[in-house]
Amino acid sequence: MIAWGGLHSKYVLYYLFVIEILFMFTEARGRNHMRADPQTGNLGSKGGKGGRAQAQAKDSYKWIALSNTTLGILMASLNANIILISLPAIFRGIKINPMAPSGATYLLWMLMGYTVVTATLLVSFGRISDIFGRVRLYNLGFAIFTLASVLLFLTPGTGSAGATEIIVFRLLQGVGSGFLFSNSTAIITDAFPPSQRGMAMGLNQIFGIGGSLLGLIVGGLLADVHWRLVFLVSVPVGLAGTFWAYFKLKETGKLTSHEKIDWLGNGTFAVGLTVLLLALTYGIMPYGQAKMGWGDPFVIAGIIIGVILLAAFIYIELHTKVPMFRLDLFRIRAFAAGNLSLFLSSIARGGLQFMLIIWLQGIWLPLHGYSFEQTPLWAGIYMLPLMVGFFLMGPLSGYLSDRYGARGFATVGMLLSTLAFVLLTFLPANFTYLPFVIILLISGLGMGMFAAPNTTAIMNTVPAEHRGVSSGMRATLQNTGMALSMTLYFTIIIFGMMQHLPLTMYQGLVHVGVPAAVAQQTANLPPTGALFAAFLGYNPMAQLLQPQVLHSLPAASQQLIVGKTFFPQLIAPAVMSSLRVAFYISAVLSFIAAIASYMRGKRTEAVR
């Protein structure tokens, strides 16, 4: 049972109030709301006969479509990162010890399970939507996501049972997110004329990427009150969005309802990508006496099987009459270049927020006097310049790309990202905040310049009947890149800590009076455990040192060891050396993405 039930009635009233306001708003804007003509498929107003009424209805509908899909993407992207900042409160709430052997597994699944499921299902959902209807499956995604949010809020278990329940419900959220992501850009592209798609995509992408940044702030604020609120926040939004989409969105684009589903291609792709991502995820976990799991037979077999299945998938798609993954679309230069630059930028940037959160929560904030309980909230607040830069540039670049084309804006955006990563390598562990603000602002501006123009350029090049699968392909590459990014940077940081942490920790413990033999044993802390302790804002020293050892030390040494700064100072050299390697790799990938973006060619006429 939830011990704070006095809040329940207030939340129910809050849901009803939000839903009522949204319905009043949409009714006020859409009293002459259009329906799709059963004969022509064109939009017209209720009872409106004439070109003018039809044009007004279509103009009204595009804003309804943009508003609802933006709400859906905001909710899905916010939940991708809201848990990133909230994990310390969640672990405390369900009574999970982050230093326990299973703690790292639970943490990884809570972090990456959502992204893995979403990435795996996007193309399949996009293709199915082209056949059965984009709006219909988008609505289903909203409903599934809302149901999963309710289940997460009501998670009954604690300990291992509670962690497993949260993981399963997060996977269900990922299914709903897959329906939302795979259809939102296609619905917008169907609703808006080519001359306004950049502006519409710009607004949608602002709330999409902005939602992932906003998740850090919202997660920090809500987790500071109660961890269940992190999941509750999506429920009223999800209920309102589900009913709003059901009553207001209509199918307006071309569908391929006469085509069959490529079940073999769907299955091969889903299983291959899932097995590969699972193997890569477990590769960063300890295996036996090894600090990492790349020698684990399951990991090796998973990588081999995943690659073989994905290769078989490509062969199937090249030889089937109705492919799920339209590989022929990559013959379109702008489509191929745009997706390549998106994939590379996702690998470069997907782990950025995670790396910065480790830096802030595990090192910088404790060194500046913040308690470990305060670090999640303040880590989100200190990341605000990233969101500000994105919000400043996102809508402007989308609007201007409608007039001048996407190539220049997207290319300069990736060059700014390259610059930001290079500048991050020069910051010390205990940096002053102003340079950090400037770098985050540059990074946000780069994200804003790239996101909307690139998405619009990709969607403008494809035939109308393939917009669902194209949207799914784009989102799959983006989410797969983000999952690969997390795995890559986890590996880099853990490998760096394997090299540097034991000696640093041994010397630090001996310096404060811990016996050499005890210090040697404690210094063998698995780097995964040390990394996750830093990420969760948790000082493990009191747990690692036996009470009799700790109590045998002078009072000043005891206070230092269990205080705010000792553990961050120990791990800072190892973490920072690894972060700099990760930042250099991200800079190189961003620069290659800029080249790919430039290679898309000059502006071409958009497909209507």
C-alpha positions in Angstrom: 0.0 0.0 0.0 1.1 3.6 -0.6 1.5 5.3 2.7 0.8 8.7 1.5 -2.8 8.1 0.4 -4.0 11.5 1.5 -2.8 12.8 -1.8 -4.8 10.4 -3.9 -8.1 12.5 -4.1 -6.1 15.6 -5.0 -4.5 13.7 -7.9 -7.8 12.4 -9.2 -9.3 15.9 -9.2 -6.1 17.2 -10.9 -6.5 14.6 -13.7 -10.1 15.6 -14.3 -9.3 19.3 -14.3 -6.5 18.9 -16.8 -8.6 16.7 -19.1 -11.5 19.2 -18.9 -9.4 22.2 -19.8 -7.8 20.4 -22.8 -11.2 19.3 -24.1 -12.6 22.8 -23.7 -9.5 24.2 -25.5 -9.8 21.8 -28.5 -13.6 22.3 -28.7 -13.1 26.1 -28.8 -10.6 25.8 -31.6 -12.3 23.0 -33.5 -16.1 23.5 -33.4 -16.2 23.1 -37.2 -13.7 20.2 -36.9 -13.2 18.3 -40.1 -13.6 14.7 -40.9 -12.0 12.7 -43.7 -14.3 12.3 -46.6 -15.1 8.6 -47.1 -15.0 8.9 -50.9 -12.0 11.2 -51.4 -10.0 11.0 -48.2 -9.8 14.8 -48.2 -10.5 16.8 -45.1 -13.7 18.9 -44.9 -15.7 20.6 -42.2 -18.8 19.1 -40.7 -21.4 20.1 -43.3 -19.0 22.6 -45.0 -19.3 22.5 -48.8 -16.9 24.7 -50.7 -13.2 25.1 -51.1 -13.0 27.9 -48.5 -14.6 25.8 -45.7 -12.4 22.9 -46.6 -9.3 25.0 -46.5 -10.2 26.5 -43.1 -10.9 23.0 -41.7 -7.5 21.7 -43.0 -5.7 24.7 -41.6 -7.4 24.1 -38.2 -6.5 20.4 -38.2 -2.8 20.9 -38.8 -2.5 22.8 -35.5 -4.5 20.1 -33.7 -2.2 17.5 -35.2 0.9 19.4 -34.2 -0.3 20.1 -30.7 -1.2 16.5 -29.9 1.9 14.9 -31.5 4.1 17.4 -29.7 2.4 16.5 -26.4 3.0 12.8 -27.1 6.7 13.3 -28.0 7.2 15.6 -25.0 5.8 12.9 -22.7 7.8 10.1 -24.3 11.1 12.0 -24.4 10.7 13.4 -20.9 10.3 9.8 -19.6 13.4 8.7 -21.4 15.5 10.9 -19.1 13.3 11.5 -16.0 14.5 8.3 -14.5 18.2 9.2 -15.2 18.1 11.8 -12.5 15.6 10.0 -10.2 17.4 6.7 -9.7 18.9 7.6 -6.3 15.4 8.2 -4.9 14.0 5.1 -6.6 16.7 2.9 -5.2 16.1 4.3 -1.8 12.4 4.0 -2.1 12.3 0.4 -3.1 15.2 -0.4 -0.7 17.8 -1.6 -3.2 21.4 -1.5 -2.2 23.4 0.0 -5.2 26.5 -1.9 -4.1 24.8 -5.3 -4.1 25.8 -7.6 -7.0 22.3 -7.3 -8.6 22.2 -3.5 -8.1 24.2 -2.7 -11.3 21.9 -5.0 -13.4 18.8 -3.3 -12.1 20.2 0.1 -12.7 21.2 -0.8 -16.3 17.8 -2.2 -17.2 16.0 0.8 -15.6 18.2 3.1 -17.7 18.4 1.3 -21.0 15.4 -1.1 -21.2 13.1 1.7 -22.3 15.5 2.8 -25.1 16.2 -0.7 -26.3 12.5 -1.7 -26.6 11.7 1.6 -28.4 14.6 1.2 -30.8 13.7 -2.4 -31.6 10.0 -1.8 -32.4 10.1 1.6 -34.3 10.5 0.3 -37.8 8.0 -2.5 -37.4 5.5 0.0 -35.9 6.2 2.5 -38.7 5.5 -0.1 -41.4 2.4 -1.4 -39.7 1.1 2.1 -39.4 1.5 2.7 -43.2 -0.9 -0.3 -43.6 -3.4 0.1 -40.8 -3.3 3.8 -40.1 -0.8 6.1 -38.4 -3.3 7.9 -36.2 -4.9 4.6 -35.1 -1.6 3.2 -33.8 -0.4 6.5 -32.5 -3.6 6.6 -30.3 -2.8 3.0 -29.2 0.7 4.2 -28.2 -0.7 7.0 -26.0 -3.0 4.5 -24.2 -0.3 1.9 -23.6 2.1 4.6 -22.4 -0.5 5.9 -19.9 -1.3 2.5 -18.6 2.4 1.8 -18.0 2.8 5.1 -16.2 -0.1 4.1 -13.9 1.5 0.7 -13.2 4.9 2.4 -12.4 3.2 4.8 -10.0 1.5 1.9 -8.2 4.5 -0.4 -8.2 3.7 -2.6 -5.1 6.9 -4.4 -4.5 10.2 -3.5 -2.8 13.7 -5.0 -3.1 14.3 -7.3 -6.1 10.5 -7.7 -6.7 10.0 -3.9 -6.9 13.0 -3.5 -9.2 11.8 -6.2 -11.5 8.3 -4.7 -11.6 9.7 -1.2 -12.5 11.8 -2.7 -15.3 8.8 -4.6 -16.8 6.6 -1.6 -16.6 9.3 0.6 -18.2 9.6 -2.0 -21.0 5.8 -1.6 -21.5 6.3 2.2 -21.6 8.9 1.6 -24.3 6.3 -0.2 -26.4 3.9 2.8 -26.1 6.8 5.2 -26.8 7.6 3.2 -30.0 4.1 3.8 -31.4 4.4 7.6 -30.5 7.8 8.1 -32.0 7.2 6.1 -35.1 4.1 8.0 -36.1 4.4 11.6 -34.9 6.6 13.0 -37.6 4.5 11.2 -40.3 1.3 12.7 -38.9 2.8 16.1 -39.0 4.2 15.6 -42.5 0.7 14.5 -43.7 -0.9 17.5 -42.1 1.4 20.4 -43.1 2.3 21.7 -46.6 6.0 21.5 -47.5 6.4 25.3 -46.9 5.5 24.9 -43.2 7.0 21.5 -42.4 10.3 22.9 -41.1 8.5 25.2 -38.7 6.2 22.4 -37.6 9.1 20.0 -37.1 11.0 22.6 -35.3 8.3 23.1 -32.7 7.9 19.3 -32.4 11.6 18.7 -32.1 11.9 21.5 -29.5 9.5 19.6 -27.2 11.0 16.3 -28.2 14.7 17.0 -27.4 13.6 19.7 -24.9 11.6 17.0 -23.1 14.6 14.9 -22.6 16.4 17.9 -21.0 13.3 18.9 -19.1 13.2 15.4 -17.7 16.3 16.1 -15.7 14.7 19.1 -14.0 11.3 17.5 -13.4 12.9 14.3 -12.2 15.1 16.2 -9.7 12.2 18.2 -8.4 9.7 15.3 -8.1 12.2 12.8 -6.8 13.1 15.2 -4.0 9.4 14.9 -2.8 8.7 11.2 -3.5 10.0 8.8 -6.2 6.5 7.7 -7.3 5.7 11.3 -8.5 8.3 10.7 -11.2 5.9 8.3 -12.9 2.7 10.0 -11.8 3.5 13.2 -13.7 2.8 11.3 -17.0 -0.6 10.0 -16.0 -2.8 13.2 -16.4 -0.9 14.2 -19.5 -1.3 10.7 -20.9 -5.1 10.5 -20.1 -5.7 13.9 -21.7 -3.6 13.1 -24.8 -5.2 9.7 -25.3 -8.8 11.1 -25.4 -7.8 14.2 -27.3 -6.1 12.1 -30.0 -9.0 9.7 -30.2 -11.6 12.4 -30.7 -9.6 14.9 -32.8 -7.0 13.2 -35.0 -8.0 11.8 -38.3 -6.2 9.8 -41.0 -5.2 12.3 -43.7 -2.2 10.6 -45.5 -1.8 7.9 -48.1 -1.8 4.4 -46.7 -0.7 1.1 -48.3 -3.6 -1.0 -46.8 -3.4 -3.4 -49.8 0.1 -4.5 -48.9 0.9 -7.4 -46.6 3.1 -7.3 -43.5 6.7 -8.6 -43.9 6.5 -10.9 -40.9 9.9 -12.6 -41.6 11.6 -9.2 -41.9 9.9 -7.9 -38.8 10.9 -10.9 -36.7 14.5 -11.1 -37.9 15.1 -7.4 -37.3 13.4 -7.3 -33.9 15.2 -10.4 -32.6 18.6 -9.5 -34.1 18.6 -5.9 -32.8 17.3 -7.0 -29.3 19.9 -9.8 -29.0 22.7 -7.5 -30.1 21.8 -4.6 -27.7 21.3 -7.1 -24.8 24.7 -8.6 -25.5 26.4 -5.1 -25.6 24.6 -4.1 -22.4 25.8 -7.2 -20.5 29.3 -6.7 -21.9 29.8 -3.8 -19.4 28.8 -5.9 -16.5 31.3 -7.9 -14.4 31.6 -11.6 -15.3 33.1 -14.0 -12.9 36.4 -12.6 -11.7 36.6 -10.2 -14.7 35.8 -6.5 -14.2 33.8 -6.5 -17.5 31.7 -9.1 -19.3 33.2 -9.0 -22.9 34.5 -12.5 -22.3 31.1 -13.8 -21.2 30.0 -16.6 -23.7 26.5 -15.1 -23.6 27.8 -11.8 -24.7 30.0 -13.2 -27.4 27.2 -15.4 -28.7 24.7 -12.6 -28.6 26.9 -10.3 -30.6 27.6 -13.0 -33.3 23.9 -14.0 -33.5 22.7 -10.4 -33.5 25.0 -9.5 -36.4 24.0 -12.7 -38.4 20.3 -12.0 -37.9 20.7 -8.3 -39.0 22.7 -9.4 -42.0 19.9 -11.9 -42.8 17.4 -9.1 -42.4 19.1 -7.0 -45.0 19.1 -10.0 -47.4 15.4 -10.6 -46.8 14.5 -6.9 -47.3 16.4 -6.8 -50.6 14.4 -9.8 -51.9 10.9 -9.4 -50.6 8.1 -7.7 -52.5 6.8 -5.7 -49.6 9.9 -4.9 -47.3 9.4 -3.6 -43.8 12.6 -1.5 -44.0 12.6 0.4 -47.3 16.2 0.1 -48.2 15.5 1.6 -51.6 14.9 4.9 -49.8 18.6 5.1 -49.1 19.1 5.6 -52.9 17.7 9.1 -52.2 20.8 11.1 -51.4 19.2 13.6 -49.0 17.5 10.7 -47.1 20.7 8.7 -46.8 22.9 11.6 -45.7 20.3 12.9 -43.3 19.9 9.5 -41.6 23.7 8.9 -41.5 24.3 12.2 -39.8 21.4 11.6 -37.4 22.8 8.1 -36.5 26.4 9.5 -35.9 25.1 12.4 -33.9 23.0 10.0 -31.8 26.1 7.9 -31.0 28.0 11.1 -30.2 25.4 12.8 -28.1 23.3 9.9 -26.7 25.6 9.4 -23.7 26.3 13.1 -23.2 23.7 13.7 -20.5 24.7 10.5 -18.7 28.3 11.5 -18.7 27.6 15.0 -17.5 25.3 13.7 -14.7 28.1 11.4 -13.5 30.4 14.4 -13.5 28.0 16.6 -11.6 26.4 14.1 -9.2 29.4 12.0 -8.5 32.2 14.6 -8.4 31.5 18.3 -8.9 28.4 18.9 -6.6 29.8 17.0 -3.6 33.1 18.9 -4.0 31.1 22.1 -3.8 29.3 21.2 -0.6 26.1 19.6 -1.8 24.9 16.6 0.1 24.4 13.3 -1.8 20.6 13.7 -1.3 20.7 17.1 -3.0 22.8 16.2 -6.0 20.0 14.8 -8.3 18.0 18.0 -8.1 20.9 20.4 -8.5 22.5 18.3 -11.3 19.3 18.9 -13.3 19.3 22.6 -12.5 22.9 23.0 -13.5 22.1 21.4 -16.9 19.6 24.1 -17.7 21.9 26.0 -20.2 21.8 23.0 -22.5 18.0 23.3 -22.7 18.2 27.1 -23.0 20.5 26.9 -26.0 18.2 24.3 -27.7 15.0 26.3 -27.1 16.7 29.5 -28.5 17.8 27.9 -31.7 15.3 25.0 -32.4 12.3 27.0 -33.7 14.4 29.6 -35.5 16.4 27.0 -37.4 13.2 25.1 -38.3 11.5 28.2 -39.6 14.6 29.4 -41.6 15.2 25.9 -43.1 11.8 26.2 -44.8 13.2 29.2 -46.7 16.8 28.4 -47.2 17.1 24.6 -46.9 18.4 22.3 -44.3 22.0 21.7 -45.3 23.6 24.8 -43.9 21.8 24.8 -40.6 22.2 21.1 -39.9 25.9 21.2 -40.8 26.7 24.2 -38.7 24.8 22.6 -35.8 27.0 19.5 -35.9 30.1 21.7 -36.1 28.9 23.5 -32.9 28.5 20.2 -31.2 32.0 19.2 -32.3 33.3 22.5 -30.7 31.4 21.8 -27.5 32.9 18.3 -27.1 36.4 19.6 -27.7 35.9 22.4 -25.1 34.7 19.9 -22.5 38.0 18.1 -22.7 39.8 21.2 -21.3 37.6 21.5 -18.1 39.2 20.2 -14.9 37.2 18.0 -12.5 36.5 20.9 -10.2 35.7 23.5 -12.8 34.3 27.0 -12.4 30.7 27.1 -13.5 30.8 30.0 -16.1 32.9 28.1 -18.7 30.6 25.1 -18.2 27.5 27.3 -18.8 29.1 28.6 -22.1 29.9 25.1 -23.3 26.5 23.7 -22.5 24.9 26.7 -24.3 27.0 26.0 -27.4 26.0 22.4 -27.3 22.3 23.3 -27.0 22.5 25.7 -29.9 24.1 23.0 -32.0 21.4 20.5 -31.1 18.8 23.1 -32.0 20.3 24.0 -35.3 20.6 20.3 -36.3 17.4 18.6 -35.1 14.5 20.2 -36.9 16.1 21.0 -40.3 17.5 17.5 -40.5 14.2 15.8 -39.6 12.3 18.0 -42.1 14.8 17.3 -44.9 14.5 13.5 -44.3 10.7 13.5 -44.3 10.4 15.8 -47.3 12.2 13.4 -49.6 10.0 10.3 -49.2 6.8 9.4 -51.0 3.7 10.1 -49.0 2.7 6.5 -48.7 6.0 5.6 -47.1 6.1 8.3 -44.4 5.2 6.0 -41.6 8.0 3.5 -42.3 10.4 6.5 -43.0 9.6 8.0 -39.7 10.1 4.7 -38.0 13.5 4.2 -39.8 14.6 7.6 -38.8 13.6 7.1 -35.1 15.1 3.6 -35.1 18.5 4.9 -36.2 18.3 7.7 -33.6 17.3 5.4 -30.7 19.8 2.7 -31.7 22.5 5.3 -31.8 21.6 6.4 -28.4 21.7 2.9 -27.0 25.0 2.2 -28.6 26.3 5.5 -27.2 25.4 4.5 -23.7 27.1 1.1 -24.1 30.2 2.7 -25.7 30.7 5.4 -23.0 29.9 3.0 -20.1 32.7 0.8 -21.5 35.1 3.7 -21.9 34.6 4.9 -18.4 34.6 1.5 -16.7 37.8 0.6 -18.6 39.5 3.8 -17.5 38.5 3.2 -13.9 39.9 -0.3 -14.1 43.3 1.2 -15.0 43.4 4.1 -12.6 41.0 3.6 -9.7 42.7 0.8 -7.6 46.0 2.7 -7.1 44.2 6.0 -6.5 41.8 4.4 -3.9 44.6 2.5 -2.2 46.8 5.6 -1.8 43.8 7.7 -0.6 42.8 5.1 2.1 46.4 4.6 3.3 46.8 8.4 3.5 43.9 8.7 6.0 45.2 5.8 8.2 43.5 2.7 6.8 45.8 -0.4 7.2 47.5 -1.3 3.9 46.0 -4.7 3.7 42.5 -3.4 4.2 43.1 -0.6 1.8 44.4 -3.1 -0.8 41.2 -5.2 -0.5 38.9 -2.2 -0.6 40.7 -0.8 -3.6 39.6 -3.9 -5.6 36.0 -2.5 -5.6 34.5 -3.4 -9.1 34.7 -0.3 -11.3 31.1 -0.8 -12.2 30.1 -0.5 -8.6 32.2 2.6 -8.1 30.7 4.2 -11.3 27.1 3.5 -10.3 27.8 4.8 -6.8 29.0 8.0 -8.3 26.0 8.1 -10.7 23.6 7.5 -7.8 25.2 10.2 -5.6 26.2 7.5 -3.1 29.2 7.3 -0.8 30.0 3.5 -0.5 33.0 3.9 1.9 31.1 3.3 5.1 29.8 0.0 3.6 33.1 -1.1 2.1 35.1 -0.6 5.3 34.1 -2.9 8.2 32.8 -1.0 11.2 35.7 -2.1 13.4 38.2 -0.7 10.8 36.3 2.6 10.6 36.0 3.0 14.3 39.7 2.3 14.9 40.6 5.4 12.9 41.0 8.9 14.4 37.7 10.9 14.5 38.9 13.3 11.8 39.6 10.4 9.5 36.3 8.8 10.1 34.5 12.0 9.4 36.5 12.6 6.2 35.9 9.1 4.8 32.1 9.1 5.2 31.8 12.8 4.3 30.9 14.5 1.0 34.3 15.0 -0.6 36.5 11.9 0.1 34.9 9.4 -2.4 34.5 12.1 -5.2 38.2 13.0 -4.8 39.2 9.4 -5.0 37.3 8.6 -8.2 37.8 12.0 -10.0 41.2 11.3 -11.7 39.9 7.9 -13.1 36.5 9.3 -14.2 38.0 12.4 -15.8 40.6 10.6 -17.8 37.8 8.4 -19.2 35.4 11.3 -19.8 38.0 13.1 -21.9 38.5 10.0 -24.1 34.7 9.9 -24.5 34.5 13.6 -25.4 37.2 13.2 -28.0 35.3 10.3 -29.6 32.1 12.3 -29.6 33.9 15.3 -31.2 35.2 13.0 -34.0 31.7 11.5 -34.6 30.1 14.9 -34.6 32.5 16.2 -37.2 31.9 13.2 -39.4 28.2 13.8 -38.9 28.7 17.4 -40.1 30.4 16.1 -43.2 27.6 13.7 -43.9 25.1 16.5 -43.4 26.9 18.7 -45.9 26.9 15.8 -48.4 23.1 15.7 -48.6 23.3 18.1 -51.5 21.4 21.3 -52.3 17.8 22.0 -51.5 15.3 19.9 -53.5 11.5 20.2 -54.0 9.7 18.5 -51.1 7.3 15.6 -51.8 3.7 16.7 -51.0 
